[in-house]
Amino acid sequence: MPDHISLSQLNKQIKEAIGLSFSDTIWVIAEISEIRTVRSGHCYLELIEKDETNDSVKAKARATIWAYTFRMLKPYFETTTKQELASGLKVLVRASVEFQEVYGFSLNIKDIDPSYTLGDIARKRLEVIRQLEEEGVMDMNKEVELEAVPQKLAIISSSTAAGYEDFVNQLENNPYGFKIYQKLFQATMQGNEAEQSIISALERVYEYEDFFDAVVIIRGGGSTADLMCFDGYWLAVNIAQFPLPVLTGIGHERDESVADMVAHTRLKTPTAVAEFIVDRVGNFSAYLDDLKEHFVGEVDSQLKSQRHRLDIAVSAFQPLVSKVITKKRRQPQEAAQRLHFAVKSYFDNQQLFFSHVKESVHYLVKKQVRGNMQQCQFYHTQLKIELAGYFKNKAQKLTLAENTAKLSDPVNVLERGYSITYKDDVPIKSTDQLKSGDNLQTVLQKGTIISKIEKIIK
């Protein structure tokens, strides 16, 4: 058997070698991949390092923060950075390198430098902003026109978020009684899945682009870690290039997020977004009221001006009316006299006209009657002659038809020596109708001959 050692011996030697090489604590830069706190107060983490070119994991290690240390580090870190220790954060930790024969390699974290995490977050945020500016999309959504009266809103939020409830309450219970339609597009608003969830909600809203007037992205505040998704590049670029104006009310207290920067309008809280929309509608309503008052004032001014002009016209018109009335009062008598003479002259002329017409009509009627009587006498004579000729011609045709019928009568034909041959009471016209052995009846003027065919000669 070759020389060998047991696994426990090997692990013990590794532990001794690590102890010699890392006798003191060291500062390590890593990203928190997983983090969990157990009931005892201990915190267990998984730290990773990613390749900057393709985001693949280059290294991984387990780490612990014991309860007595974690109780001091956690509030210190969160107070300084304004965010919780959470997955996705890049941290600079001071840790001792440990190796246990049973549990293997791990890091025991003693301290955390919050300034490094703040710097890394700021660096990533600046990189996103710089990339958006280089691509020329930073102000694209701000250039989309927001309706003067946004009446149909697509809301991207979580249905259980307090900020969403505040927004709906503020919108529906506005002091003006405005009715504004709003539709919730559910999304996860914090954590690693938040950015993609909000992008998916934007894609669903895009299907109804022609229906909605604006998109509202809201949530009810939270820690800085909860809101890191709003600094993501892909969410920002989707908001910047969205065809509808995007209003944000994320509710955080720190500086505005990248999503706020690319949005059409950034407001601090969901309630502030609702107030902005209500105020915008209210301003337009006030503008309409102003237009109404201005219009009514202009109409009233025009009416007063026209009424004054009318009073002046009435004053100038009264003398003219009096003169016309006086003149009109004399006109009926003059007109009556003219009418009397005109009517008398008209009826005299009509009486003379009808007298001439009466004589002319009497003469013409008498002449017409005489001519019509002569024409009737002529027609009577002509009709008598034509009827006599017609009846004579018909009598001749009838006599000819009677003679023809007599000549065609079979009795007369038989008298001239002819006969008719029958087979089964059917007259024979051709030998094709007969065959040998057929019985025939030959009818003469006087009597009938019964015969039988012996032979047919064609």
C-alpha positions as CSV (number, residue, x, y, z in Angstrom):
1,M,0.0,0.0,0.0
2,P,1.4,3.5,-1.0
3,D,2.1,6.1,1.6
4,H,-1.1,7.9,2.5
5,I,-2.9,10.1,5.1
6,S,-6.5,10.3,6.2
7,L,-8.9,13.1,5.1
8,S,-9.0,14.6,8.6
9,Q,-5.2,14.7,8.6
10,L,-5.2,16.4,5.2
11,N,-7.8,19.0,6.3
12,K,-5.8,19.5,9.5
13,Q,-2.6,20.2,7.5
14,I,-4.6,22.6,5.2
15,K,-6.0,24.4,8.3
16,E,-2.4,24.8,9.7
17,A,-1.1,26.1,6.4
18,I,-3.9,28.6,6.1
19,G,-3.4,29.6,9.7
20,L,0.3,30.3,9.0
21,S,-0.4,32.2,5.7
22,F,-3.4,34.2,7.0
23,S,-2.5,34.7,10.6
24,D,-4.2,38.1,10.7
25,T,-7.5,39.5,9.2
26,I,-7.5,40.8,5.7
27,W,-9.8,43.2,3.7
28,V,-11.7,41.5,0.9
29,I,-13.9,43.0,-1.9
30,A,-16.8,40.8,-2.9
31,E,-20.5,40.9,-3.9
32,I,-23.2,39.5,-1.6
33,S,-24.9,36.7,-3.5
34,E,-27.0,35.3,-0.7
35,I,-27.6,36.5,2.9
36,R,-29.8,35.0,5.7
37,T,-30.1,35.6,9.4
38,V,-31.1,32.8,11.7
39,R,-33.0,33.0,15.0
40,S,-29.8,32.9,17.1
41,G,-28.7,36.2,15.4
42,H,-25.9,34.8,13.3
43,C,-25.7,36.0,9.7
44,Y,-24.7,33.6,6.9
45,L,-23.6,34.9,3.5
46,E,-22.4,33.7,0.2
47,L,-19.8,36.0,-1.4
48,I,-19.0,36.0,-5.1
49,E,-16.7,37.8,-7.5
50,K,-17.9,38.4,-11.1
51,D,-16.0,38.8,-14.3
52,E,-16.5,42.4,-15.5
53,T,-16.6,41.4,-19.2
54,N,-19.3,38.7,-19.1
55,D,-20.7,38.9,-15.6
56,S,-19.8,35.2,-14.9
57,V,-18.8,34.1,-11.4
58,K,-15.0,33.9,-11.0
59,A,-14.9,33.0,-7.3
60,K,-17.2,32.0,-4.4
61,A,-16.9,31.7,-0.7
62,R,-19.0,31.1,2.4
63,A,-18.9,33.8,5.1
64,T,-20.3,34.3,8.6
65,I,-20.9,37.2,10.9
66,W,-21.4,36.0,14.4
67,A,-24.3,37.4,16.3
68,Y,-22.4,39.6,18.7
69,T,-20.6,41.2,15.7
70,F,-23.6,41.4,13.5
71,R,-25.6,43.3,16.2
72,M,-23.0,46.1,15.8
73,L,-22.2,45.9,12.1
74,K,-25.7,45.9,10.8
75,P,-27.0,49.2,12.3
76,Y,-23.7,50.9,11.6
77,F,-23.8,49.9,7.9
78,E,-27.4,50.7,7.4
79,T,-27.2,54.0,9.1
80,T,-24.3,55.1,7.0
81,T,-25.5,53.8,3.6
82,K,-29.2,54.3,4.2
83,Q,-29.8,50.7,3.0
84,E,-30.0,47.2,4.3
85,L,-27.4,44.5,3.8
86,A,-28.9,42.7,0.9
87,S,-28.1,40.5,-2.2
88,G,-26.5,42.4,-5.0
89,L,-24.5,44.8,-2.8
90,K,-20.7,45.0,-3.4
91,V,-18.9,45.2,0.0
92,L,-15.5,45.7,1.4
93,V,-15.2,43.4,4.5
94,R,-12.4,42.7,7.0
95,A,-12.4,38.9,7.7
96,S,-10.3,36.1,9.1
97,V,-9.7,33.2,6.8
98,E,-10.8,30.0,8.5
99,F,-10.8,26.3,7.6
100,Q,-12.7,23.7,9.6
101,E,-11.9,20.0,9.0
102,V,-15.7,19.3,8.8
103,Y,-17.1,22.5,7.2
104,G,-14.2,23.5,5.0
105,F,-13.2,27.0,3.9
106,S,-15.0,30.1,5.1
107,L,-14.6,33.8,6.0
108,N,-15.4,35.1,9.4
109,I,-16.3,38.8,8.9
110,K,-15.2,41.2,11.6
111,D,-15.9,44.6,10.0
112,I,-17.5,46.3,6.9
113,D,-16.5,49.5,5.3
114,P,-19.8,51.2,4.3
115,S,-18.0,54.0,2.3
116,Y,-16.8,51.4,-0.3
117,T,-20.4,50.2,-0.8
118,L,-21.6,53.8,-1.2
119,G,-18.8,54.5,-3.7
120,D,-19.6,51.4,-5.7
121,I,-23.3,52.2,-5.9
122,A,-22.5,55.7,-6.9
123,R,-20.0,54.5,-9.6
124,K,-22.6,52.1,-11.1
125,R,-25.2,54.8,-11.1
126,L,-22.9,57.3,-12.8
127,E,-22.0,54.6,-15.4
128,V,-25.7,54.1,-16.2
129,I,-26.3,57.8,-16.5
130,R,-23.2,58.2,-18.7
131,Q,-24.4,55.4,-21.0
132,L,-27.9,56.9,-21.3
133,E,-26.4,60.3,-22.2
134,E,-24.1,58.8,-24.8
135,E,-27.0,56.9,-26.4
136,G,-29.0,60.2,-26.5
137,V,-32.1,58.8,-24.7
138,M,-31.8,60.7,-21.4
139,D,-34.5,63.3,-22.3
140,M,-36.6,61.4,-24.8
141,N,-39.5,60.8,-22.5
142,K,-39.5,64.4,-21.4
143,E,-40.2,65.4,-25.0
144,V,-43.4,63.3,-25.1
145,E,-46.4,65.6,-24.7
146,L,-48.4,65.1,-21.6
147,E,-52.1,65.7,-22.1
148,A,-53.6,68.8,-20.6
149,V,-56.2,66.6,-19.1
150,P,-54.7,63.1,-18.4
151,Q,-57.9,61.1,-17.9
152,K,-56.7,57.5,-18.5
153,L,-53.7,56.3,-16.4
154,A,-51.8,53.0,-16.5
155,I,-50.5,52.4,-13.0
156,I,-47.4,50.2,-12.4
157,S,-47.2,49.1,-8.8
158,S,-47.9,46.4,-6.3
159,S,-51.6,46.0,-5.4
160,T,-50.6,45.5,-1.8
161,A,-48.4,48.6,-1.6
162,A,-49.5,51.3,0.8
163,G,-48.3,53.9,-1.7
164,Y,-50.7,52.5,-4.3
165,E,-53.6,52.7,-1.8
166,D,-52.7,56.3,-1.0
167,F,-52.5,57.2,-4.7
168,V,-55.9,55.7,-5.5
169,N,-57.5,57.3,-2.4
170,Q,-56.0,60.7,-3.3
171,L,-57.1,60.4,-6.9
172,E,-60.7,59.2,-6.3
173,N,-61.4,61.6,-3.4
174,N,-60.2,64.7,-5.0
175,P,-61.9,67.9,-3.9
176,Y,-63.1,68.8,-7.4
177,G,-65.0,65.5,-8.0
178,F,-63.0,64.7,-11.2
179,K,-63.4,61.2,-12.6
180,I,-60.0,59.8,-13.7
181,Y,-59.8,56.2,-15.0
182,Q,-56.9,54.2,-13.8
183,K,-55.8,50.6,-14.5
184,L,-53.3,48.7,-12.3
185,F,-50.6,46.7,-14.1
186,Q,-49.2,44.5,-11.3
187,A,-45.4,44.4,-10.8
188,T,-42.8,43.5,-8.2
189,M,-41.5,46.7,-6.8
190,Q,-38.3,45.6,-4.9
191,G,-35.7,42.9,-4.9
192,N,-33.7,41.2,-7.7
193,E,-36.8,40.6,-9.8
194,A,-38.2,44.1,-9.6
195,E,-36.5,45.6,-12.6
196,Q,-37.6,42.9,-15.0
197,S,-41.1,42.9,-13.5
198,I,-41.5,46.6,-14.1
199,I,-40.2,46.3,-17.6
200,S,-42.7,43.5,-18.3
201,A,-45.5,45.8,-16.9
202,L,-44.4,48.5,-19.3
203,E,-44.6,46.0,-22.2
204,R,-48.1,45.2,-21.2
205,V,-49.1,48.8,-21.1
206,Y,-47.5,49.3,-24.6
207,E,-50.1,47.0,-26.0
208,Y,-52.7,49.7,-25.1
209,E,-50.6,52.7,-26.1
210,D,-53.5,54.4,-28.0
211,F,-55.8,54.1,-25.0
212,F,-53.8,55.5,-22.1
213,D,-52.7,59.2,-21.6
214,A,-49.8,58.5,-19.3
215,V,-48.0,55.8,-17.2
216,V,-47.5,56.2,-13.4
217,I,-44.8,54.2,-11.6
218,I,-45.3,54.3,-7.8
219,R,-44.4,52.5,-4.6
220,G,-44.5,53.5,-1.0
221,G,-40.9,54.3,-0.2
222,G,-38.4,51.8,1.3
223,S,-34.7,51.3,2.1
224,T,-32.0,52.2,-0.4
225,A,-31.4,48.5,-1.2
226,D,-35.1,48.1,-1.9
227,L,-35.0,50.9,-4.5
228,M,-31.7,49.9,-6.2
229,C,-33.7,48.4,-9.1
230,F,-34.7,52.0,-10.1
231,D,-31.1,52.7,-10.9
232,G,-30.9,49.8,-13.4
233,Y,-29.9,50.6,-17.0
234,W,-32.6,48.4,-18.7
235,L,-35.5,49.9,-16.7
236,A,-34.2,53.4,-17.4
237,V,-33.8,52.9,-21.1
238,N,-37.3,51.4,-21.3
239,I,-38.8,54.4,-19.5
240,A,-36.8,56.9,-21.6
241,Q,-38.0,55.4,-24.9
242,F,-41.6,54.8,-23.9
243,P,-44.1,56.4,-26.2
244,L,-46.3,57.6,-23.4
245,P,-45.2,60.2,-20.7
246,V,-44.0,58.4,-17.5
247,L,-44.6,59.9,-14.1
248,T,-42.7,58.5,-11.1
249,G,-43.6,58.6,-7.4
250,I,-41.2,56.1,-5.8
251,G,-41.3,57.7,-2.4
252,H,-37.6,57.6,-1.4
253,E,-35.8,60.3,0.6
254,R,-32.4,60.2,-1.0
255,D,-31.4,61.8,-4.3
256,E,-33.6,60.9,-7.3
257,S,-33.1,57.6,-9.0
258,V,-32.0,57.1,-12.6
259,A,-35.7,56.1,-13.4
260,D,-36.7,59.5,-11.9
261,M,-34.1,61.3,-14.1
262,V,-35.3,59.8,-17.4
263,A,-39.1,60.0,-16.6
264,H,-41.2,62.8,-18.0
265,T,-42.1,64.1,-14.5
266,R,-40.6,63.0,-11.2
267,L,-42.6,63.5,-8.0
268,K,-41.5,62.5,-4.5
269,T,-44.4,60.2,-3.4
270,P,-47.4,58.4,-4.9
271,T,-49.7,61.0,-3.2
272,A,-47.7,63.8,-4.8
273,V,-48.3,62.1,-8.2
274,A,-52.1,62.0,-7.6
275,E,-52.0,65.6,-6.5
276,F,-50.1,66.6,-9.6
277,I,-52.6,64.9,-11.9
278,V,-55.6,66.4,-10.0
279,D,-54.0,69.8,-10.1
280,R,-53.3,69.5,-13.8
281,V,-56.9,68.7,-14.5
282,G,-58.0,71.4,-12.1
283,N,-55.8,74.0,-13.8
284,F,-57.4,73.1,-17.1
285,S,-60.9,73.3,-15.6
286,A,-59.9,76.7,-14.2
287,Y,-58.7,77.7,-17.6
288,L,-62.0,76.7,-19.1
289,D,-63.8,78.7,-16.4
290,D,-61.6,81.7,-17.2
291,L,-62.5,81.3,-20.9
292,K,-66.1,81.1,-19.9
293,E,-66.0,84.3,-17.9
294,H,-64.0,86.1,-20.6
295,F,-66.5,84.9,-23.2
296,V,-69.5,86.0,-21.1
297,G,-67.9,89.3,-20.4
298,E,-67.2,89.9,-24.1
299,V,-70.7,89.0,-25.1
300,D,-72.1,91.3,-22.3
301,S,-69.9,94.1,-23.6
302,Q,-71.0,93.6,-27.1
303,L,-74.7,93.5,-26.1
304,K,-74.3,96.8,-24.2
305,S,-72.5,98.4,-27.2
306,Q,-75.2,97.2,-29.6
307,R,-77.9,98.3,-27.2
308,H,-76.4,101.8,-27.1
309,R,-76.1,101.9,-30.9
310,L,-79.8,100.8,-31.1
311,D,-80.9,103.6,-28.8
312,I,-79.1,106.1,-31.0
313,A,-80.7,104.6,-34.1
314,V,-84.1,104.7,-32.5
315,S,-83.7,108.4,-31.7
316,A,-82.8,109.2,-35.3
317,F,-85.4,106.9,-36.7
318,Q,-88.5,108.4,-34.9
319,P,-88.8,111.6,-37.1
320,L,-88.5,109.5,-40.3
321,V,-91.1,107.1,-39.1
322,S,-93.5,109.9,-38.3
323,K,-93.0,111.4,-41.8
324,V,-93.6,108.0,-43.4
325,I,-96.7,107.3,-41.3
326,T,-98.2,110.7,-42.3
327,K,-97.5,109.9,-46.0
328,K,-98.8,106.4,-45.7
329,R,-102.1,107.7,-44.1
330,R,-102.8,109.7,-47.3
331,Q,-101.9,106.8,-49.6
332,P,-105.0,104.6,-49.0
333,Q,-107.5,107.3,-50.2
334,E,-105.4,107.9,-53.3
335,A,-105.0,104.3,-53.9
336,A,-108.8,103.6,-53.5
337,Q,-109.6,106.2,-56.1
338,R,-107.1,104.7,-58.5
339,L,-108.4,101.2,-57.8
340,H,-112.0,102.3,-58.5
341,F,-111.2,103.7,-61.9
342,A,-108.9,100.8,-62.7
343,V,-111.5,98.2,-61.8
344,K,-114.3,99.9,-63.8
345,S,-112.1,100.2,-66.8
346,Y,-111.0,96.6,-66.5
347,F,-114.6,95.3,-66.3
348,D,-115.7,97.5,-69.2
349,N,-113.0,96.0,-71.3
350,Q,-113.8,92.5,-70.2
351,Q,-117.5,92.9,-71.1
352,L,-116.6,94.1,-74.6
353,F,-114.1,91.3,-75.0
354,F,-116.6,88.6,-73.9
355,S,-119.3,90.0,-76.3
356,H,-116.9,89.6,-79.3
357,V,-115.9,86.1,-78.0
358,K,-119.6,85.0,-77.8
359,E,-120.3,86.0,-81.4
360,S,-117.1,84.3,-82.6
361,V,-117.8,81.1,-80.7
362,H,-121.5,80.9,-82.0
363,Y,-120.3,81.2,-85.6
364,L,-117.5,78.7,-85.2
365,V,-119.6,76.1,-83.4
366,K,-122.4,76.4,-86.1
367,K,-119.7,76.0,-88.9
368,Q,-118.1,73.0,-87.1
369,V,-121.4,71.2,-86.6
370,R,-122.3,71.6,-90.3
371,G,-119.0,70.2,-91.4
372,N,-119.2,67.2,-89.0
373,M,-122.7,66.3,-90.2
374,Q,-121.5,66.3,-93.8
375,Q,-118.6,64.1,-92.9
376,C,-120.8,61.6,-90.9
377,Q,-123.1,61.3,-94.0
378,F,-120.0,60.5,-96.1
379,Y,-118.8,57.9,-93.7
380,H,-122.3,56.3,-93.5
381,T,-122.4,55.9,-97.3
382,Q,-118.9,54.5,-97.5
383,L,-119.6,52.0,-94.6
384,K,-122.7,50.7,-96.4
385,I,-120.9,50.1,-99.6
386,E,-117.9,48.3,-97.9
387,L,-120.2,46.1,-95.7
388,A,-122.2,45.0,-98.8
389,G,-119.0,44.0,-100.6
390,Y,-117.6,42.3,-97.5
391,F,-120.7,40.1,-97.0
392,K,-120.9,39.2,-100.7
393,N,-117.2,38.0,-100.6
394,K,-117.8,35.9,-97.5
395,A,-120.9,34.3,-99.1
396,Q,-118.9,33.3,-102.1
397,K,-116.1,31.8,-99.9
398,L,-118.7,29.9,-97.9
399,T,-120.3,28.4,-101.0
400,L,-116.9,27.3,-102.3
401,A,-116.0,25.7,-99.0
402,E,-119.3,23.8,-99.0
403,N,-118.7,22.4,-102.5
404,T,-115.1,21.4,-101.5
405,A,-116.4,19.6,-98.4
406,K,-118.9,17.7,-100.5
407,L,-116.2,16.5,-102.9
408,S,-114.0,15.4,-100.0
409,D,-116.8,13.4,-98.3
410,P,-115.7,9.6,-98.3
411,V,-119.3,8.7,-99.4
412,N,-118.9,10.7,-102.6
413,V,-115.5,9.3,-103.2
414,L,-116.9,5.8,-102.9
415,E,-119.7,6.7,-105.4
416,R,-117.0,7.4,-108.0
417,G,-115.7,3.8,-107.7
418,Y,-113.0,4.1,-105.0
419,S,-112.7,1.9,-102.0
420,I,-111.0,2.1,-98.5
421,T,-109.0,-0.8,-97.0
422,Y,-108.7,-1.2,-93.2
423,K,-106.7,-3.4,-90.9
424,D,-108.0,-3.4,-87.4
425,D,-110.1,-0.3,-88.2
426,V,-107.0,1.6,-89.3
427,P,-106.8,2.8,-92.9
428,I,-104.0,1.2,-94.9
429,K,-101.7,3.7,-96.6
430,S,-98.6,1.5,-97.3
431,T,-97.7,-2.2,-97.6
432,D,-95.2,-1.5,-94.8
433,Q,-98.2,-1.7,-92.4
434,L,-99.0,-5.3,-93.5
435,K,-97.7,-8.8,-93.2
436,S,-98.8,-12.3,-94.6
437,G,-101.8,-13.7,-92.7
438,D,-103.3,-10.3,-91.8
439,N,-107.1,-9.9,-92.1
440,L,-108.4,-6.9,-94.1
441,Q,-111.7,-5.1,-94.5
442,T,-112.3,-3.4,-97.9
443,V,-115.2,-0.8,-97.8
444,L,-117.1,-0.1,-101.1
445,Q,-120.1,2.2,-101.8
446,K,-122.3,-0.7,-101.2
447,G,-120.9,-3.5,-98.8
448,T,-117.6,-4.6,-97.3
449,I,-115.2,-7.3,-98.4
450,I,-113.3,-9.4,-95.8
451,S,-110.0,-10.9,-97.1
452,K,-106.8,-12.4,-95.9
453,I,-103.3,-11.7,-97.2
454,E,-101.5,-14.6,-98.8
455,K,-98.6,-12.6,-100.2
456,I,-97.4,-9.0,-100.2
457,I,-95.9,-7.5,-103.4
458,K,-94.0,-4.3,-102.9
